[in-house]
Structures are given as C-alpha cells and as structure tokens.
Amino acid sequence: EAGPRLAGRVLPAIISDALLALHREQGVDVRLNVAVASIEADAVRLVDGHTLPCDLVVVGIGMQPNVELAAAAGLDVGQGIRVDAQLRTSAAKIYAAGDVCEFRLGGLYQRQETWRNAEAQGRHAALNLLGRALPFEAVPGFWSDQYDWGLQTVGVMTPSTVSRHLPDGGLLLFYLDDNGHLQGACGWAPGNRVARDIKLCERLIAARVPLSSAALADPAISLKQWLRG
C-alpha cells in the first residue's frame, strides 16, 4: 500500500486500522508507505530496497475514466465527465453516468466507482433522457466482505463524528452536519451485523431530522425511534 493506511480515501482511520489488524491476524504481510520499484523473474523489488520472493504477482491497477471522446467533443471534463444535477453534460442533449461521471456531492465534484452508483445513475440518466428532468439525489454507499467481517458505508463523511461501539466488537460511526442532521455512516462488525443499521441511516439522511449525539452513541437506543417520530 503506497499510502499510510488501508483504504485511506474511503475509510476513517479507526476502521482502516481495524481492517489492517484483521488482515494481519489472518497472516497477511501488509506493507504500508511503500511502492513497487520493479517486478523481476522471481521477486518483487520495493522502492524501500526490500525484495519479496514470489511465484505469482496479482496486480490491481484500478481504473482511469475514459474522457477522451468527451474532451474531443468539447464537453466539460475534470477527473471525469462533469454533469449537472440531472446528470446532463455541458452539451444539453448528452448525459453521463457511472464510473466516468463526475457530479457534485457535498458541493464538490467527485466520481463514485461503485456498482451501486453506476446502477442508480444509469437508470436515472435514462429517465431524464425520456424527459423527466429529475435531480439525481441518490445517497452514495458501498459494502465489502472482509473474511467474516462486514464493512458498509452510506452518505458522506463530515468532521462531526459520533461513535457507537457494538457488543460484538463492531463499530458504527455517524457523520453529522452543524445542525445535527445525519450526513453519512460507516459500519464495521462480524457478519452482516451492521446492514440493518446502515439501511436505517440511509433513511435518516433523507429524513433530515435532528439527532442526539448521546443517543447515537448508545447501542441500547434503536435508530428507528427517529424515523417513528
């Protein structure tokens, strides 16, 4: 990992650390703050001078958005093809969706490289091509299974964070705005333990009801109580 921690772009430090600890408990030798200098016949040489003997190298190179055609056509591009609230590009009759789409979230342009976003935007762009003129307001999120643990996120991170420690060693993090409205949540627990809570958080984000930090931190208090109200 070239960065100082795992999944640093998408996970808070406390869950990134838990993820690292889990992999090391499973016998994975994780190297942080290091990159590959070269791949040789029977080893990988790192930029810090270490050599790792190996028989097989698996390379995950990520993705780069294909914006060349859009740029050649004169569309507005940044890290992706930029769109307005309706997923319409700077050319009124052209729409973009999925990994290549750069849309505003929390006031900033960003891309979401998840199947959930691609599915939701593809459907939404199709509706708007048919004349619906609907703003795209789907809440971003992703999930991942790590051994016997589950990781789920929804919404966006903010500086105001409330932690709820779960009885099984898991953790829920809630991200609030200045008025106590939920903006995002991140869950980490064995199995599918946090799935229900993250779904409730998605509804609370849409509901925009003010929440109590003390109650959010208490695992004995159900998140449903604010939805009932």
BELQUI-V23853 format. One record per run of one state. SS is the DSSP state (2 for helix, 1 for strand, 0 for the rest). FROM is the first residue (numbers start at 1). TO is the last residue. If there is no record, write none. Layout:
SS;FROM;TO
SS;FROM;TO
//
This chain:
0;1;12
2;13;25
0;26;35
1;36;39
0;40;42
1;43;46
0;47;50
1;51;53
0;54;67
2;68;72
0;73;76
1;77;77
0;78;80
1;81;82
0;83;87
1;88;88
0;89;94
1;95;95
0;96;97
2;98;100
1;101;105
0;106;107
1;108;110
0;111;114
2;115;129
0;130;140
1;141;146
0;147;148
1;149;155
0;156;159
1;160;165
0;166;170
1;171;176
0;177;180
1;181;190
0;191;194
2;195;207
0;208;209
1;210;210
0;211;212
2;213;217
0;218;223
2;224;228
0;229;229
//
